[in-house]
Amino acid sequence: MGSRAASKLLLVGSLPADTTEDALRAGAELFGDIVFALPDGETGPRRGWVGYERERLCRPHPDIEIIQETASPTGIPRHAYETPVFKIREGISKLEFQSWPRIDDAIESYQVFRRLRDQGVVPRHLRFQVSLPFPSSALNGFKSDFAADYAVAGPAYEDLVRRELQRLMEAIPPSELAIQWDVCYEVQDIEGVIAWMGGDSWERFTGPVTRLTRAITEEVLVGYHLCYGTFPHWPMFEPGDTSLLVRMANFAIANSGRRVDWIHMAGPTYLRSEDDRFFRPLTDLRSEDARVFLGIVLPIDGAAGLRRRYNTASKYIKDFGVSFYCGFGRQPGEDGMKTMREHREVVMQVVG
């Protein structure tokens, strides 16, 4: 059948722009001919990724208490252990989130997307991409007793996601929409490197895969972004190879209850560009009709580095696209527009 997300490049999500309109204009100008969808750049408060859920979803909830504020002397968390610590209030066994601010933002951004498309700025073939954090990622702030709090907050979050997916698909025509699941803390959780999680890590990924993705109508494109994180640096944890990402991707493709249109898999650091051991597990990937994007574009070594990683990966997987290893809204360099322009130039030199 072939992928419905066939393109050379995937824009993972965040972009180094100040506003939604700036991000969409730059995205359309620089990447409109080599991507299948445009994200709104995740600007403003969403630049901190799931820090947005921490502050806009969990902090205001009356049944969630903050037992420790940020440990950073500046008041701005510099890494995961400096983020505020939450817990479910004593005696609460059932939680409900009323609405999801991230969906409000997506619907508002779509209005900008549609206006720019009507003006001829955004090419008509492009979909509007919305990236949504998976449950463990969104709820990672429950660091006091994660297992107990997740047992209450996890089902509440999934219920919220199912309800708000419907609102999103009512506001944005499904034929114009692409939804990406951002899966980061789940990856590291399964790797066993997050001290406050542990236990049932595989179920915290597989359960939502089977329960949430089937709630998205088939007309919407769906993808998974499997990542090792960039807070505060890339990677938060570097694995020995891609075997876990392959295992997770295979499960998602086989068990989502609907078609999966793309898979994004984070790549290695630059020193491992020619490490066959890192890429070899890709031979076990059963991608079916999903387009595979490898996050092997790094800010450190330009086209030469991408070419090394691309050539190594090509030994083990054919016909794949590329992307930055994660969103790059927090890594604008001296000038965000220049950073995006260089991103295009690097990609076009290697896979153009």
JOZI-V503654 format. One record per pair of residues at least 24 apart in sequence whose C-alpha atoms are under 7 Angstrom apart, sorted by the first residue. I is the first residue (numbers start at 1). J is the second residue. Records with the same first field share a line. If there is no record, write none. Layout:
I = J  J
//
This chain:
1 = 289
2 = 289
3 = 261  289  290  291
4 = 261
5 = 36  261  262  291
6 = 36  291
7 = 34  35  36  321
8 = 34  35  321  322
9 = 34  35  321  322  323
10 = 35  293  322  323
11 = 323
12 = 326  327
13 = 39  41  42  131  327
14 = 41  42  43  47  327  328  329
15 = 41  42  327  328  329
16 = 328  329  330  331  332  336
17 = 41  43  336
18 = 43  44
19 = 43
20 = 109
21 = 112
24 = 113
25 = 121
28 = 121  122  123
30 = 341  344
31 = 344
32 = 123
36 = 126  127
37 = 126  127  128  129  178
38 = 126  127  128  129
39 = 128  129  130
40 = 109
47 = 329  330
50 = 137  138
53 = 138
54 = 141
56 = 101
57 = 100
63 = 88  89
64 = 88  89
65 = 89
78 = 232
79 = 231  232
80 = 231
84 = 141
85 = 141  142  143  144
86 = 141  142  143
87 = 142  144  149
88 = 149
93 = 152
94 = 152
95 = 152  153  156
96 = 156
97 = 156  160
99 = 160
100 = 164
103 = 164  168
106 = 130
107 = 168  171
127 = 176  177  178
128 = 176  177  178
129 = 177  178  179
130 = 178  179  180
131 = 179  180  181  182
132 = 180  181  182
133 = 181  182  183
134 = 181  182  183
136 = 185  186  204
137 = 183  184  185  186
143 = 196
146 = 196  197
147 = 197
162 = 212  215
174 = 219  220
175 = 219  220
177 = 220  221
178 = 220  221  222
179 = 221  222  223
180 = 222  223  224  225
181 = 223  224  225
182 = 224  225  226
183 = 224  225  226  227
184 = 226  227  228  229
187 = 226  227  228
188 = 228
209 = 252  255  256
210 = 255  256  257
213 = 256  257
214 = 256  257  258
218 = 258
221 = 261
222 = 260  261  262
223 = 260  261  262  263
224 = 262  263  264
225 = 263  264  265
226 = 264  265  266
227 = 265  266
228 = 266
240 = 278
241 = 277  278  279
242 = 278  279  281  282
243 = 281
246 = 282  285
250 = 285  286  287
253 = 287
260 = 290
261 = 289  290  291
262 = 290  291  292
263 = 290  291  292  293
264 = 292  293  294  295
265 = 293  294  295
266 = 294  295  296  325
267 = 294  295  296  325
268 = 296
270 = 305
273 = 308  309
274 = 308  309  312
276 = 312
279 = 313  316
280 = 316
282 = 316  317
283 = 316  317
291 = 320
292 = 320  321
293 = 320  321  322  323
294 = 321  322  323
295 = 322  323  324  325  326
296 = 322  323  324  325
297 = 323  324  325
298 = 324  325
302 = 346
303 = 346  349  350
307 = 350
//
